[in-house]
């Protein structure tokens, strides 16, 4: 007979992490009894993340905050028999999603800035369809000291390239 517990669901390092955080007995009882609710919360959360994944990061934040709140609201909660009702798996699998989505949006923003300023330096003046994936704002390209410069509010420094055409 095959056991359908955390040993068959999680990698050993994930299981160790959860047991260290909550203690083996508390974790095993809560996981066994509330696994289905935990999985449903996780799957619904992932669907919400997928639904907003094409939105700029600033428009994703509310959904990500709601998911994190759903996880933290369940922390240290117990049923009437003293069994933890926390979202153990969702906590483990979703804990860094908001931070990772922010980093990805910043990276995407940086790459788009490079593309926009290079296109503009080569004479393409219509780059309005490129919007910052972090803020959803259009990029602002300026001429500074013979260079084209582009900045974004979410990144620390501007990006500059020489002007290769006299159309700017």
N, C-alpha and C positions, 0 to 999 in steps of 0.2 A: 504494500500500500504506500503510495507516494504522499508525503506531507506537503500541504499547500500553505506553507508559512513563509516568513521572511527569508529563510535560508534558500528557498527556491526562487525568490523574487529579486533579491538584492545581491550585488557583488559583495565580497567579503569586506572590502574597505568601507563600503557604504553601511553595511550592517554594524561594523565596529564603531563607526561614527555615531550612528543612532543609539547604540547601546551605551556609549560613553556619555552622550548628552542626557539620556533619560534613564539609564540603568536598565540592565537586561530584563528584569522581571516586569517593570512598568512598561517598557517598550513591547515586550512579547505579548502581554495581555492586551494592551491597547491596539497593537497592530492586528492581532488575531480577531478581535471583536469588531473593530471599526475600519478594517481594511477596505471594504467596499465603499463606504462613505468617503474615505480618503481618496480612493481611485476616482470616484465620481467627481469630487472636488478638483482633483488634478486634471482630469480630462476636460471638464468644463472650463477650467482656467486656461488650458492650452488652446481651446477653441476661441476663447476671448482674445488671447494673444495673437492667434492667426488672423482673426477678424480685423485687428488694428495694425497688423504688421506692415501694410503698405502706407500707413499714415506717417506723417512726420513725428519725430520722437515726442515733441511737446503735446501732441494729441493722443499719444499712447499712455502718458503718465497717469491719467485718471484710472484707466483699466489696471495698470500695473500696481497702483496704490491700493485699489480695491482687492486685488488678489493677495497682496501682502497683508492687508488688514484681515482678510478671511483666514489667513494662516495664523497671524499673531492673536486674533480673537480666540482661537482654539487652544493656544498655549496654556499649559497648566490647568486644563479643564478636565473634570472627571464626571462620570455618571454616578448614579446613586449607589453603585457597588464599589466605587473607588477606582474604577478602571479609566485610564487616560483616554480621552476622546480626541486627542490632538490629530492633526493631519501630518503624520510622521513622514510619509513618502512625499507629499506635496512640499513640505518644508525642505526636504533634502533636494528635490529635483527642481524647485522653482526659486530657491533662495537667492540666486544671482541673476535671474533673468532680466530684471530691470537694469542692473548695472551693465550687463553684457549688451543689452539693446542700446543703452546710452553710448557705450564705447563704439559699437558698430555704426551708429548714426554719426558720431564724430569722425570716424575714419572715412565714412562715405562722404561726409561733408568736405573733408580735406581733399579727397580725390576729385570730387566735383569742382572744387575751387581751382585746382591745378588745371583741369580740363578747360574750364571756362576762360581762365586768363590766357592759356596757350591759344585757344581758338580766337580770342579777341586780339592777341598779339599778331596773329596771322591774318587779321583783317576781317574775320567773321564778326559782324556787329550784332547779329541777332542771336543772343544766348539766353533770351528771356525764359525759355522753357526749362532751363536748369534752375532748380530751387533748392535751397539748403534743406537736406533731409532731416536735419535736427530741428530747425525753427520754422520751416516752410516759407521763409522769406526769400525774395530774389537776391542774387549776389550783386554786390555793388563793386564795380570795377572803376578804379580811378587812375589817372595819370599822375605819377609822382617821380620827379627827378629823372625823366626820360624812361621810366619803367611803368608797366601796368601793374597795379597793385590791387589785390582783392583780399577782403577780410571777412570774417564771420564772427558773430557775437559769441559763439560757443567755443571758439578756438583762440589760443593765446596770442598768436602773431599772424600778421598778414603774409601773403605769398606774393612775390614780385617776379616778373620776367621782363626781358627787353622787348621793345616794340619792333617787330620785324617788318612792318609795313607802314606807310604814311597815312593810312585810312583812319587812325585814331585821332 
